[in-house]
Amino acid sequence: MIHVNYQNDKELQRWYVGQIRASRKKPSPMPGSIRRELRGLKESLSSLSPQAFEDILLKKRPLLEKTYAWIEEYGKLCDFVTYYPLLKEQAEKSRFYWDYPKLRQDYLGQYKGFYLESLIDGLSSSPDELIRSWANFNRLKKAAHQCLEEANLLIREFFDYSMMSQETRHELFRKMDVPVCPYCNRQYIHTVSLAGKEPYLGDLDHFYPQSFYQLFSLSLWNLIPVCKPCNQLFKRQYNKKLLSPQEEGFDDDCVLEITAHEAAALLGYKDTFTVHWKISPFAPAKKAEKIRQNLELFHLDDVYQYHKPHIQRILQKRYLHSKSYSEKLNRMLEQIPLSEEEKNHLIYGASLDKSQFHKELLGKMTYDIVIR
């Protein structure tokens, strides 16, 4: 996966906020009677200032939650519901059933806040009673899910993806300037002209799915241009803790590794090598776990097997691109001054410049093979 940073483009930010403000509809009257837990949310939405509206569109989630306590509480509720299947997976991996109460206690402690405390009171239970069994804890999860659905219905009047017009969406794709999918780095994504229209050949993915995180459905930092296979076939409604391309890329913490037992394969003259993505043992633990989830969710080890013929050609070029070959090339092109990146493009089909990975098909793969 590769890093993209269009969300820091001030000109893009100003344009985007203006477009959303212009297309925003007047909220419908909120229901007079709503559950007790959501009264504070209703008040926060009703009194939303222009600055708060802009912050929700532009500020990244950690800073947003640090600035607005009500958004931090909302985020805890979203996470508790979204990542609940991960708790069950963790329990299934545990060898001892007596570990379950501690797992449930830790999970509750991680996301406990105003909403969960209110729901626990409403269930006439104590935290100790709820973590005692899966049946009890599932009651809390069910109540949290229902509360979140009702919260998102309120939020939808103020923030909803449908508020973005088709014209704005196409222009946003263009301004983002990300022609290659950040998740896989192996598919082009762009618009094409068909009968006077410009349909997009990729998707605009909500990194935090809007089905759970409705408040972030229009947040620029939560919108990622990706290819349709990654979004519709692999990601869909995930419940994993992934690494976001807006956060950082794999960089040197995960590289494409080629393993071979004979020189001919390493030189690209045989295809008897194996290809897989290897996480560095020095990668920070939290990042390493997110990378592991990305590799698994997007099946990156599997899909990159398709590129073995391409990898063979890169291995051959790397072998042939000796110092003497480089000198000959320079003499041939002495009348055409080329930068190092342009020479790399001529030889390998990529600049080998990390900052250009988001614009070059298989740029990360090529860099890992040639440079590392």
C-alpha positions in Angstrom: 0.0 0.0 0.0 1.2 3.5 -0.8 0.8 6.9 1.0 -1.3 9.7 -0.4 -1.5 13.2 1.0 -3.9 15.2 -1.1 -5.9 16.1 2.1 -3.2 18.6 3.0 -3.7 20.6 -0.2 -5.1 23.9 1.0 -6.5 24.9 -2.4 -8.3 21.5 -2.6 -9.6 22.0 1.0 -11.1 25.4 0.2 -12.7 24.2 -3.0 -14.1 21.1 -1.3 -15.6 22.9 1.7 -17.2 25.4 -0.7 -18.7 22.7 -2.8 -20.2 20.8 0.1 -21.6 24.0 1.7 -23.2 24.9 -1.6 -24.9 21.5 -2.1 -25.9 21.1 1.5 -29.6 20.9 2.1 -31.4 22.4 5.0 -31.8 19.7 7.7 -35.2 18.3 8.2 -36.8 18.9 11.6 -35.4 16.5 14.2 -37.9 14.2 16.0 -39.1 15.7 19.2 -38.8 12.5 21.1 -35.4 10.7 20.9 -33.7 8.4 23.3 -32.0 9.9 26.3 -28.5 9.0 25.2 -28.8 11.0 22.0 -30.1 14.3 23.3 -26.6 15.7 23.6 -25.8 14.6 20.0 -29.0 16.3 18.8 -28.0 19.5 20.5 -24.4 19.4 19.2 -25.7 18.9 15.6 -28.4 21.6 15.9 -25.9 24.2 17.1 -23.1 23.2 14.7 -21.0 26.2 14.0 -19.5 26.9 10.5 -16.0 26.2 11.9 -17.1 22.9 13.4 -18.8 21.9 10.1 -15.5 22.7 8.3 -13.4 20.8 10.9 -15.5 17.7 10.4 -14.8 17.9 6.7 -11.1 18.5 7.0 -9.6 17.6 10.3 -8.3 14.1 10.7 -10.1 11.9 13.2 -7.5 12.1 16.1 -7.4 15.9 16.0 -11.1 16.1 15.5 -11.8 13.9 18.6 -9.3 15.9 20.6 -11.1 19.1 19.7 -14.7 18.0 20.2 -15.6 15.8 23.1 -19.0 14.8 21.6 -17.3 13.5 18.5 -14.8 11.5 20.6 -17.8 9.8 22.4 -19.5 9.1 19.1 -16.2 7.5 17.8 -16.0 5.2 20.8 -19.6 4.0 20.1 -18.8 3.4 16.4 -15.6 1.5 17.2 -17.3 -0.7 19.9 -19.9 -1.8 17.3 -17.6 -2.0 14.3 -14.8 -4.0 15.8 -17.0 -6.4 17.9 -16.3 -9.3 15.5 -12.6 -8.9 16.2 -13.3 -9.5 19.9 -15.0 -12.8 18.9 -12.1 -13.7 16.7 -9.7 -13.1 19.5 -11.7 -15.2 21.8 -11.8 -18.1 19.4 -8.0 -18.0 19.3 -7.8 -18.2 23.1 -7.2 -21.7 24.4 -8.9 -21.2 27.7 -12.5 -20.1 28.2 -11.7 -18.5 31.5 -9.8 -15.8 29.6 -13.1 -14.6 28.0 -14.2 -12.3 30.9 -10.8 -10.5 30.8 -11.1 -10.1 27.0 -14.6 -8.7 27.3 -13.5 -6.4 30.2 -10.5 -5.1 28.2 -12.7 -4.5 25.1 -15.3 -2.6 27.1 -12.6 -0.5 28.8 -11.1 0.4 25.5 -14.4 2.0 24.2 -16.3 2.8 27.4 -17.6 6.3 27.5 -20.8 8.2 27.8 -22.9 6.1 25.4 -21.9 2.7 26.8 -22.2 3.8 30.4 -25.7 5.1 29.6 -26.6 1.9 27.8 -25.3 -0.2 30.7 -27.5 1.8 33.1 -30.5 1.2 30.8 -29.9 -2.5 30.8 -30.1 -2.4 34.6 -26.7 -4.2 34.7 -23.3 -3.6 36.1 -20.1 -3.9 33.9 -19.1 -7.0 36.0 -22.4 -8.7 35.2 -22.2 -7.9 31.5 -18.7 -9.3 31.0 -19.6 -12.5 32.9 -20.9 -14.2 29.8 -21.2 -13.8 26.0 -25.0 -13.8 26.3 -24.9 -10.7 28.6 -22.2 -9.0 26.6 -24.2 -9.5 23.4 -27.1 -7.7 25.0 -24.8 -4.6 25.3 -23.6 -5.0 21.8 -27.1 -5.2 20.5 -28.2 -2.1 22.4 -25.1 -0.2 21.2 -25.8 -1.2 17.6 -29.4 0.1 17.9 -28.2 3.3 19.5 -25.6 3.9 16.8 -28.2 3.3 14.0 -30.5 6.0 15.6 -27.5 8.3 16.1 -26.6 8.0 12.4 -30.2 8.8 11.4 -29.9 12.1 13.2 -26.4 12.7 11.6 -27.6 11.9 8.1 -29.6 15.2 8.0 -26.3 17.1 8.4 -23.6 14.8 6.8 -24.5 12.4 4.1 -22.6 11.2 1.0 -25.6 11.9 -1.2 -25.0 15.6 -0.5 -22.0 15.5 -2.9 -23.1 16.0 -6.5 -21.8 13.8 -9.3 -20.0 16.8 -10.8 -18.3 17.6 -7.5 -17.3 13.9 -7.1 -15.7 13.9 -10.6 -13.9 17.1 -10.0 -12.7 15.8 -6.6 -11.2 12.8 -8.3 -9.3 15.0 -10.7 -8.0 17.4 -8.0 -6.9 14.4 -5.8 -4.5 13.5 -8.6 -4.2 9.8 -7.6 -4.3 7.8 -10.9 -3.2 4.5 -9.3 -5.0 2.6 -6.5 -3.3 3.2 -3.2 -4.4 -0.1 -1.7 -2.9 -2.4 -4.3 -0.7 0.0 -6.5 -1.6 -2.3 -9.5 -4.8 -0.8 -11.0 -5.3 2.5 -12.8 -8.2 4.7 -11.6 -9.4 7.7 -13.7 -12.3 9.2 -15.6 -13.2 8.6 -19.2 -15.4 10.5 -21.6 -18.5 8.6 -22.7 -21.4 10.4 -24.5 -20.5 13.7 -22.9 -20.2 12.2 -19.4 -17.1 11.3 -17.4 -17.7 8.1 -15.5 -15.0 7.1 -13.0 -13.2 3.8 -13.5 -12.6 3.5 -9.7 -14.4 4.1 -6.5 -14.3 6.7 -3.8 -13.8 4.5 -0.7 -14.9 5.5 2.8 -12.0 4.2 4.9 -14.3 4.3 7.9 -17.5 2.8 6.4 -20.4 5.3 6.4 -22.7 2.5 7.4 -21.2 2.8 10.9 -19.4 6.2 10.8 -22.0 8.4 9.3 -20.5 11.6 10.8 -17.4 11.0 8.6 -19.2 10.3 5.4 -18.1 13.6 3.8 -14.8 14.0 5.6 -12.0 14.5 3.0 -9.5 12.5 5.0 -12.0 9.5 5.0 -12.4 9.5 1.2 -9.8 7.5 -0.8 -9.8 7.0 -4.6 -9.3 3.3 -5.1 -9.9 0.6 -7.8 -13.2 -1.3 -7.9 -11.7 -4.7 -7.2 -10.1 -3.5 -3.9 -13.2 -1.7 -2.8 -16.0 -3.9 -4.0 -14.4 -7.3 -4.0 -12.1 -7.2 -1.0 -12.8 -4.3 1.3 -16.6 -4.0 1.3 -17.9 -3.7 4.9 -14.7 -4.6 6.7 -14.3 -4.9 10.5 -10.5 -4.9 10.6 -8.1 -2.2 11.9 -6.4 -1.3 8.6 -3.6 1.1 7.7 -5.0 4.1 5.9 -3.2 5.4 2.8 -3.9 8.9 4.2 -2.0 7.9 7.4 1.1 6.3 5.8 2.2 3.7 3.3 4.0 0.4 3.8 7.3 2.2 3.1 10.2 0.1 4.4 8.1 -1.6 7.0 6.8 -4.0 4.4 8.6 -4.9 1.2 8.1 -7.3 -1.7 10.5 -10.2 -1.1 11.7 -12.6 -3.8 13.0 -16.0 -2.7 14.8 -18.3 -5.1 17.1 -21.3 -4.8 19.0 -20.9 -8.0 20.8 -18.0 -9.6 18.9 -18.2 -12.9 15.7 -17.3 -11.1 17.2 -14.4 -9.2 18.5 -13.1 -12.5 15.1 -13.4 -14.1 15.8 -16.2 -16.5 13.5 -18.7 -14.7 10.2 -18.2 -12.9 11.0 -20.6 -10.1 11.0 -17.9 -7.5 8.4 -17.1 -4.9 6.9 -13.6 -4.3 5.4 -12.4 -1.0 5.1 -9.3 1.1 7.3 -9.4 4.2 6.7 -7.2 7.2 9.9 -5.9 8.8 10.7 -7.2 12.3 11.6 -3.6 13.1 8.2 -2.2 12.2 6.3 -0.6 15.1 3.9 -3.3 16.5 0.7 -1.3 15.9 1.7 -0.5 12.3 2.8 -4.1 11.7 -0.6 -5.5 12.8 -2.4 -3.0 10.5 -0.2 -4.0 7.6 -0.9 -7.6 8.3 -4.6 -6.9 8.1 -4.1 -5.0 4.8 -2.2 -7.9 3.3 -4.9 -10.3 4.3 -7.9 -8.2 3.4 -6.6 -7.2 -0.1 -5.0 -10.6 -0.8 -1.8 -8.8 -1.8 0.3 -12.0 -1.7 -2.1 -13.7 -4.1 -2.7 -10.9 -6.6 1.0 -10.1 -6.9 1.6 -13.7 -8.2 0.0 -12.4 -11.4 2.9 -10.0 -11.9 5.7 -12.7 -11.9 6.4 -12.2 -15.7 6.8 -8.5 -15.1 9.0 -9.2 -12.1 11.2 -11.5 -14.2 11.8 -8.6 -16.7 12.7 -6.3 -13.9 15.2 -8.9 -12.5 16.8 -9.2 -15.9 17.1 -5.5 -16.3 18.6 -5.1 -12.9 21.2 -7.8 -13.8 21.9 -6.2 -17.1 22.0 -2.7 -15.8 25.6 -2.8 -14.7 28.0 0.1 -14.4 29.3 -0.4 -17.9 25.8 -0.7 -19.3 24.9 2.6 -17.6 27.9 4.3 -19.1 27.0 3.1 -22.6 23.5 4.4 -22.1 24.8 7.8 -21.0 27.0 8.0 -24.1 24.0 7.0 -26.4 21.9 9.7 -24.8 24.5 12.4 -24.2 22.6 14.8 -26.5 19.5 14.2 -24.5 20.0 15.3 -20.9 17.9 13.0 -18.6 17.5 13.0 -14.9 18.1 9.9 -12.9 14.3 9.4 -12.5 13.9 9.6 -16.3 16.6 7.1 -16.9 14.9 4.7 -14.4 11.7 5.2 -16.3 13.5 4.3 -19.5 15.0 1.2 -18.0 12.5 -0.1 -15.5 9.3 1.7 -16.4 9.2 3.5 -13.0 11.1 6.5 -11.5 12.1 4.6 -8.3 11.1 7.8 -6.5 9.0 7.0 -3.4 7.1 10.3 -3.7 5.7 9.1 -7.1 4.4 5.7 -6.0 0.8 7.1 -6.1 1.2 7.9 -9.8 3.1 4.9 -11.0 1.7 1.5 -11.6 3.6 -1.1 -9.6 6.0 1.6 -8.4 6.4 0.2 -4.9 7.0 -3.3 -6.3 9.6 -2.1 -8.8 11.4 0.0 -6.1 11.6 -3.0 -3.7 13.1 -5.2 -6.5 15.7 -2.8 -7.8 16.7 -0.7 -4.8 16.4 -3.1 -1.8 
